[in-house]
Amino acid sequence: MTSQHASFYFAKHALLNSGWANNVLFKVANGVFTSIQADCEPPKELSSSITWLDGPMLPTLANVHSHAFQRVMAGAAEVSLNPNDSFWSWRDLMYKVVQKLTPDDAQVIATQLYIDMLKAGYTQVGEFHYLHHAQQGKSYAQKAEMSLRLLDAANQSGIGLTLLPVLYAYSGFGGQTPTEGQARFIHSVDSYLALQQACASAFSMSNVNQENKHNVGICFHSLRAVTKPQIEEVLSALDPNQVVHIHIAEQQKEVQDCLNWSGQRPVEWLHNEIGLSDRWCLVHATHLDPNELSAIASSHAIAGLCPTTEANLGDGIFPAVEFEQAKGRWGIGSDSHVSLSIVEELRTLEYGQRLRDQQRNRLHRAEQPNVGDNLYQQALIGGNQACDVSLGLKVGSRADFMLLDDAHPFIAASQPCDFLNRWLFACNENVVKDVYVAGEPIVTNFSHPLEESSRKAFTQVIKKVMYDE
Ligand SMILES: [Zn+2]
């Protein structure tokens, strides 16, 4: 996967960090953009060594929130069993699935998932990883076994991995004893710090051959699952540059339980008791009062939005218009993986606001009135920060990019200012044709080299885990 030599790419249209540009020559060395020249005539002496890119060239995105194993049950919880089906009844099914998964199963699921993410245009994934132990909570001989399986899956597929090993210690606010269904997730602070260390050394070895695509962050499952002293101890023991992720305020019940326990709402509690900063990614943050919303926005923490999962679980509607007005930063994640489509995440986010407000064109900024471009640019900025990576078509960034299919009439006929709106609001078929990671082609003509064998293995795991076949 290493590319020591310099390579050249030429695109007719490319979305640079500064906006759309025409006739752009890119130089890539060691997997990184080292020069970008717009409005250029490619030098004749280079013409045989240039890769000529067809179709509009876009940066890829980081997917800020994934629970890889949940892909195996996507779409299997859509049968009404109870008039009050909710997040909490979905979680019961998820706990049953968890009990059956072996490390091999988890790796097969993650490999297929990451291939599908790459084909969608995500080239980095924030893996919020809490399935740590064997059945009944027994440790594996290699304590980081499940984390390393995710790393193997990332290396097989070619995606960059931001592993977020989760500290999960309790079942409810104020340190309530974990349930039997949570046994595979549970760590003490000491065992969690040992896991962090094991991951750090495995990742630094793996990065030698992987263009430094991988990194490790810090993660607390939720305020239900950890205590204040635990958060403080973990943050003071680990590198202050690591990103920190947490699920927060996804459900009204969670907000009410937090109020009953502490007298404060979840984001209010985190802001007052621990403090927010640009290290934090607050996953969901669906239920905010105006003070909480401005606390997140002014701290430059990321709101990790998962629109398709939040819709699927009936979580509620994030106040995205108000958050945009406050210049809040946000990224997108596919979370439970009912959808692996950038289009569907961004469209659901925008349409949720339109339906709420009974108005059109909600998520734009004064400097960017074009909704599709604004959605995409904000998701790029937020995804980079939450996953501690630098994606985007600019010098110094990892040379990840995608090409849209210029055989599609909406892409072939459009002007650059319309490419993103046409794609995000009007294309239902996938138009992400080619995807490059660190300058290497990973998806070519809609296809990943491992997809056939991976799909077969994934089919077997679905049959085994979901249908006992
Ligand atoms: Zn989640």
Residues whose N, C-alpha, C, O or C-beta is under 5 A from the ligand:
A	BS01	ZN	D335
